[in-house]
Amino acid sequence: MRQFYLLSKKVATVSQQFNNLTWSHICELLSLNSTNMINYYIYIVNKFNLSVRELRERIKNKEYERIGKIEEIEVPQVNTLIKNPIIIKTNKEIKKVSEYILHNLILEDMDNFLKELGIGFAYIGNEVKIKIGDRYYRIDFLLFNIEYNCYVVIELKITEMRPEYIGQVLKYINYVDKHIKKIFHEQTVGVIICKKNNEFIMEYCTNPNIFTTTYLLEGSKI
């Protein structure tokens, strides 16, 4: 009960949301010692009506740490809702990861991928064929974020971040903005999922609608 009292003091600013949690949800939060972390998990429980099991799984997978530690959960930004790394689960024995294999692993458990990617993502299509000039391209995954009312272009890479990837995703973003999104949608954003972040490249990327994250294969015998 002392732990419960201390917990309630930490989340006083969101007491109304706190009262909506079940006692089982609250028990899962008792071990957390960061106010921002507690506020985050209370937010997603109320936002997505998470069960106790789902909350426990997200805490176990360190979801809060992987989204960059949101300070103001009431006004999150789209880039803070993208986790890093994204955990892609598989029981298969993979000797060498290719973009094809990574693509299929995501397709096999799309629901988990959307949850791993962050908050509010919905699946639209994969290998989406588009034509730019005289050439055809394929967008790895096209999603929609209901939190921000915008399309999301996902590009998969199995190497470290490279400058040319940014140019590639920019082309896709511009195409979606011009040919797919409606006037009432917000500007399209792009996410590059690569083997390892390269902060130097992104530091000098002037487009605020491109974000990077890394992937981690969990359960693989690679």
Secondary structure, 3 states (H helix, E strand, C coil): CHHHHHHHHHCHHHHHHHHCCCHHHHHHHCCCCCHHHHHHHHHHHHHHCCCHHHHHHHHHCCHHHHCCCCCCCCCCCHHHHECCCEEEECCCCCCCCCHHHHHHHHHHCHHHHHHHHECCEEEEEEEEEEEECCEEEEEEEEEEECCCCEEEEEEECCCECCHHHHHHHHHHHHHHHHHCCCCCCCCCEEEEEECECCHHHHHCCCCCCEEEEEEEEECCCC
